[in-house]
Amino acid sequence: MHAITIPEPGGPEALVWDEVPDPVAGEGEVLVEVVAGAVNRADILQRQGFYDPPPGSSPYPGLECSGRITAVGPGVSGWAVGDEVCALLAGGGYAEKVAIPAGQLLPVPKDIDLKQAAALPEVVCTVWSNVFMVAHLRPGETLLVHGGSSGIGTMAIQLAKAVGAKVAVTAGTKEKLEQCAALGADILINYKEQDFVEEIKKATDGAGADVILDNMGAKYLDRNVRALAVNGRLAIIGMQGGIKGELNIAMLLNKRAAVSATSLRARPLGEKAAIVAAVREHVWPLLDGGHVRPVVDRELPMSDAAAAHRVVEESGHVGKVLLVVR
């Protein structure tokens, strides 16, 4: 088969479409013929040499994919050859075939194109696990999403609205904010022109956000805590703004607030399977009913993953960029 390899870390040109050995479905795994994968920021970090795959996982980038099962390994039940699936991966999505633990598979939702289903697993599992399983967003509360036009952001808007929450987003252009509004966002903040702390306080009569989903890390840490409501919860899922910040413990104590930080890739198989099961129970009915949908900016050939990485690094897209096997 062919896969995107990274002979040496570097820029987008470091991604090489090359012939590699076929994977084999082991105990508890299925083999999937990939139709499409999706680009995530973690893939860019891996390409740059900053985010190695967990031990024992595929060396190729790609944290989600969609396709058809071509083989079922020992100990797998509930799945059969020919099933159309999408899946959460520890790596290997930038390839024509990938072996996947059965607990990380999801059926393709009704009325969702098989290719577009590749845009779902990583963002849905990230949002559901952080916003709902960890931060416990409730109906009537306010969620602030940084990077509202990203793949994570577009899904967070829709899921929060589906459970009856109010949604605030930050984005860097009027056009991106308009697309967030079209998905249901209530409070639109241009982070280049406005102070999100002031804007969220103004929009909530001084209360602040009950939950904040943050992809920036250190750069926003102090302001995120200031933007939290009493009993607020800050969920950190990225480090685009750095890794070391100063935390005002007194402010956190006064607000009785909480800060959590999680990642999906390195979690044990059992934890990933539990998240995927929760997503299938709570989110898949919303997808099947048309209440939530993947947002796909564009599709590019998987062999030209370098072009897709340039698109994501330039941040001109809305939603996900897909890599399609052709």
Disulfide bonds with the S-S distance in Angstrom:
none
